[in-house]
């Protein structure tokens, strides 16, 4: 299967990567794609990254107030 890169900037990046790694272009592309895919799969969602911080939370959440009741800041 052949690929045609029509974007000059992308073509230049691919060629620079292949030259830097001293590998054929196809092999450099394959390795770069595999590495990027592994990076994406290894990402931890934000919610999971925040869980340790939520577990350490010391300050209790403020009680909910009735939205219809006016706030009295100065008594």
C-alpha positions as CSV (number, residue, x, y, z in Angstrom):
1,X,0.0,0.0,0.0
2,X,1.5,3.3,-1.0
3,X,1.0,6.7,0.7
4,X,1.4,10.0,-0.9
5,X,2.3,12.9,1.3
6,X,1.2,16.1,-0.5
7,X,1.9,18.5,2.3
8,X,5.5,19.8,2.0
9,X,5.9,20.5,5.7
10,X,4.8,17.0,6.6
11,X,7.1,15.5,4.0
12,X,10.1,17.5,5.4
13,X,9.3,16.4,8.9
14,X,9.2,12.8,7.9
15,X,12.4,13.0,6.0
16,X,14.2,14.8,8.9
17,X,12.9,12.1,11.3
18,X,14.1,9.3,9.1
19,X,17.5,10.9,8.7
20,X,17.9,11.5,12.4
21,X,17.0,7.9,13.2
22,X,19.0,6.6,10.3
23,X,16.1,4.5,9.1
24,X,14.1,4.2,5.9
25,X,11.1,6.6,5.7
26,X,8.5,3.9,6.0
27,X,10.1,2.5,9.1
28,X,10.4,5.9,10.7
29,X,6.8,6.6,10.1
30,X,5.7,3.2,11.5
31,X,7.8,3.7,14.6
32,X,6.5,7.3,15.1
33,X,2.9,6.2,14.8
34,X,3.4,3.3,17.1
35,X,5.0,5.5,19.7
36,X,2.2,8.1,19.5
37,X,-0.5,5.5,19.7
38,X,1.2,4.1,22.8
39,X,1.3,7.6,24.4
40,X,-2.4,8.1,23.7
41,X,-3.3,4.8,25.2
42,X,-1.2,5.4,28.3
43,X,-2.9,8.7,29.1
44,X,-4.8,8.8,32.4
45,X,-8.1,10.7,32.3
46,X,-8.2,13.9,34.3
47,X,-10.9,12.6,36.6
48,X,-8.6,9.6,37.6
49,X,-5.6,11.9,38.1
50,X,-7.5,14.1,40.5
51,X,-8.8,11.3,42.7
52,X,-5.8,11.2,45.1
53,X,-6.3,14.9,45.7
54,X,-10.0,14.5,46.3
55,X,-9.3,11.7,48.8
56,X,-6.9,14.0,50.8
57,X,-9.4,16.8,50.9
58,X,-9.7,18.0,54.5
59,X,-12.1,20.9,54.2
60,X,-15.7,19.7,54.1
61,X,-17.9,21.1,51.3
62,X,-20.2,23.9,52.4
63,X,-23.8,22.9,53.0
64,X,-26.1,23.7,50.1
65,X,-28.4,26.6,50.7
66,X,-31.9,27.1,49.4
67,X,-31.5,29.2,46.2
68,X,-34.8,31.0,46.9
69,X,-33.6,32.2,50.3
70,X,-31.7,35.5,50.1
71,X,-28.1,35.4,51.2
72,X,-27.4,37.4,54.4
73,X,-23.8,38.4,54.5
74,X,-24.1,41.1,57.1
75,X,-26.1,40.5,60.2
